[in-house]
Amino acid sequence: MHASDHWDNVYRNKSFDSVSWYAPHLDESVQMIEQLCPSKTASIVDIGGGESTLVDDLLHKQYQDVSVLDISAAAIDFTRKRLGFRARQVGWHVGDVTRYDFGAQNLICGMTAPSFTS
Ligand SMILES: C[S@@+](CC[C@H](N)C(=O)[O-])C[C@H]1O[C@@H](n2cnc3c(N)ncnc32)[C@H](O)[C@@H]1O
């Protein structure tokens, strides 16, 4: 089974708040980003963002160049839908971070998922 199939299965079969890593807000991550990237124009990517609300909170803090990368298309789809019209402000990437080519995009801050278990 490919890793993407595994993660798609997780996101298709479990509700967002029933996974072991669920937190309503990733406050520590937000604080770290604010310390490391005080400029609201910094390019930030949440790697393995899944269905987390980090992207919502960064938009709320007025960050203007936020992207989310996840190996699971199901997770990206869920998060895009949750954000509604605000999803247009975000760069969405489905792929494996170990191989993903961000092209010419200059990513200043990257966040990694805290854990990779389901
Ligand atoms: C433990 S979950 C954490 C999700 C999110 N960061 C959160 O805090 O709710 C790990 C996430 O990493 C993603 N992931 C696992 N391996 C990956 C890879 N090689 N490239 C990109 N994303 C990956 C999974 O699909 C999943 O969304």
The ligand as a MOL file (V3000), in Angstrom:
LIG
                    3D

  0  0  0     0  0            999 V3000
M  V30 BEGIN CTAB
M  V30 COUNTS 27 29 0 0 0
M  V30 BEGIN ATOM
M  V30 1 C -0.0760 12.8650 12.3380 0
M  V30 2 S -0.8060 13.6490 10.9520 0 CHG=1
M  V30 3 C -0.7050 15.3460 11.4580 0
M  V30 4 C -1.5910 16.2350 10.6210 0
M  V30 5 C -1.5620 17.7290 11.0290 0
M  V30 6 N -0.2230 18.3010 10.9900 0
M  V30 7 C -2.1650 17.9330 12.3850 0
M  V30 8 O -1.4480 18.3430 13.3100 0
M  V30 9 O -3.3720 17.7020 12.5120 0 CHG=-1
M  V30 10 C 0.5080 13.4810 9.7410 0
M  V30 11 C 0.1920 14.1140 8.3990 0
M  V30 12 O 1.3350 14.0190 7.5460 0
M  V30 13 C 0.9110 13.6220 6.2530 0
M  V30 14 N 2.0650 12.9270 5.6490 0
M  V30 15 C 2.5810 11.7300 5.9980 0
M  V30 16 N 3.6510 11.4310 5.2350 0
M  V30 17 C 3.8100 12.4740 4.3780 0
M  V30 18 C 4.7320 12.7590 3.3320 0
M  V30 19 N 5.7130 11.9090 3.0200 0
M  V30 20 N 4.6060 13.9090 2.6420 0
M  V30 21 C 3.5900 14.7820 2.9450 0
M  V30 22 N 2.6930 14.5740 3.9230 0
M  V30 23 C 2.7990 13.4360 4.6330 0
M  V30 24 C -0.3020 12.7610 6.4890 0
M  V30 25 O -1.1660 12.6450 5.3940 0
M  V30 26 C -0.9530 13.4760 7.6640 0
M  V30 27 O -1.8480 14.4690 7.2210 0
M  V30 END ATOM
M  V30 BEGIN BOND
M  V30 1 1 1 2
M  V30 2 1 2 3
M  V30 3 1 2 10
M  V30 4 1 3 4
M  V30 5 1 4 5
M  V30 6 1 5 6
M  V30 7 1 5 7
M  V30 8 2 7 8
M  V30 9 1 7 9
M  V30 10 1 10 11
M  V30 11 1 11 12
M  V30 12 1 11 26
M  V30 13 1 12 13
M  V30 14 1 13 14
M  V30 15 1 13 24
M  V30 16 1 14 15
M  V30 17 1 14 23
M  V30 18 2 15 16
M  V30 19 1 16 17
M  V30 20 1 17 18
M  V30 21 2 17 23
M  V30 22 1 18 19
M  V30 23 2 18 20
M  V30 24 1 20 21
M  V30 25 2 21 22
M  V30 26 1 22 23
M  V30 27 1 24 25
M  V30 28 1 24 26
M  V30 29 1 26 27
M  V30 END BOND
M  V30 END CTAB
M  END
